[in-house]
């Protein structure tokens, strides 16, 4: 049978008091795609960083191709044919593709010769694996999908036989992710071994041969992918049964709470991103906006929440207009009952250097509940934070912890708790579960549906089609700045996918 | 003719005044391109100036002085590296500390060793870098002869033979009527350190953009994690960048005390390290731009000296203080308004910590 490419035996690793990996045993067969799933903080990335020499295990043994290996630096890993594509790309943004590929693997002290050699080698790799990238393009001008391709080429250029990908689809559009999977299958056909770290179970089912599940630093199971199910994996990951599709009753749509009319928005370069859009959101319903990232959804959200200037059109909140000149006071909108969970929680939703309790009132900090005269009422704020921590199961449950030290899923819960607990009439949510674990997704979806059942209007924008279909009472599909279709929740993935790709619109135009 | 003369003289002193700025600016370029902010250029120049002049006057050799200037300046750069690379300290604090230590220690040591109020003894001929003038060249040409009398003579003769053709060419250029005197004034008549400084501009460019070391150095200033995962030591790379910085600030210091001045005077850098930093930003961290930026600042300095006390058209006589302040005022105006968006190396100022 297939020989093991990598064996990990009894790996332990602690960071201070946190045991990130305990007694991990793992065997990865050569020429397969092996998935590793687990919630955020389960220790997947730590394990792979040990394999790549970025960290040293406290104890345990690594064998590569059957031979005991000592991997102390990434250089050792590279020499053993291990390549890694990190979650956050390790690229120099203002360098060209070629410069990034040769960095650290230059064949010569002078760049000219190194680059010339790399260029012909790159052409060979591109032909062999169908990885087209312009070698002279500057990284920051490339879409993320192509940047990732550069990372893969970087590893292959260094002669990687074993390729580790850490959450590779987190930043990709569905089409880009599909393309990535085709590339990975091709690598496998060429005899390479691929290790895929992810928390998206759909990807595991779609592409891997075997899958290992990690939970709280331990390896809880390894399965053959075709002999397992999404439900089983989810249960193994979370340690309890998980509802992948939240149950919900019929929507009882009430009065129009949010009315968008003929809204047009341009981005900073002057390109029209939202093109004459009109729709309503009623109380007691969830309206989902589906679409491939970059089709104007972000600009739409920003315009409605008063952050971005609109060129023309109007947005009515409970029958009264919202200031669309870009000078809207977010505090005033909050007072009027509009809550906004931004897409980019790191830059817009949270101050990562603040403590959890400070972030849990951010934007509402001048509410009399949190004040004592002109000063912050620390006791009230802490009590409020503890309350939210309990209600939203935010972990670790320490309101004094710096927000940056929470996992992505828990950060998202902090933002959601803050906005939902203000009891707004209208809730706008961008990418509610981006980078969030399966267990937390279930929780967040339940919360949003509870909001709806209380008669609130909820507008959800997501690039995850599953999420849109599971949550929405009505689905609007955006393509190139326009709403190209409205469907009910029963719409199939294929139908929505075609709309998202703009197929119907092109046919109509032809 | 008087006017042309005045212009040539201002341009000539522009070159002389630009040199320490240019060397310090290129020094800062190496450091900042590697992601280490270096506000301690000033201090490193100062210790270089002191060490150079002190060693030159003790050992009676300009080259020993230069070597000592470089050595001490590199040592201070390593202190900055130890604090900010190895111990991930704040780079601004470390740089400021170096400036303070430099300002204090040069005066104390100068007084303790030479008892001249913090000065070093006035440098004698042979202890300073002499100017290479048209006279020196024609003298060399007329007295050159090949000798094998002793081994030392033989070596000197070989060296002379290599220099003979360029000297002949320069001599011929200097003799062209009209052009010759201007050429002699502007290009000739400088010490070897001036030519070194200007030669460093294309050299720095070549190192940064044409060599493996340069590629890695620029990469570590933009995204050290990319360098680390590529299997290259971030710390060692940054230390090497700081060695380059130390060498160049050492030469800059030596130029101040051994060329521009005949010895060390306390606080003789007088803010040049900071002006060099301003020039670096103005130049958007590019070597050729850095040269023009330093020439501009040098020109402002030269013009202000030249115009002191002489009446200007329209505005009349301007006070000396205003003229002295002019370069600094223009620095602020230029930096605030004219350079557009200067994007610094992205990892600048941030100690590299492996993320968890």
Interface residues (C-beta under 8 A of the other chain):
Chain A: X15 X52 X54 X55 X73 X74 X75 X78 X84 X86 X88 X90 X91 X92 X93 X94 X95 X99 X100 X102 X103 X104 X105 X106 X108 X109 X110 X111 X112 X114
Chain B: X209 X210 X211 X212 X213 X214 X215 X216 X218 X219 X222 X223 X225 X226 X227 X228 X229 X230 X231 X232 X346 X354 X356
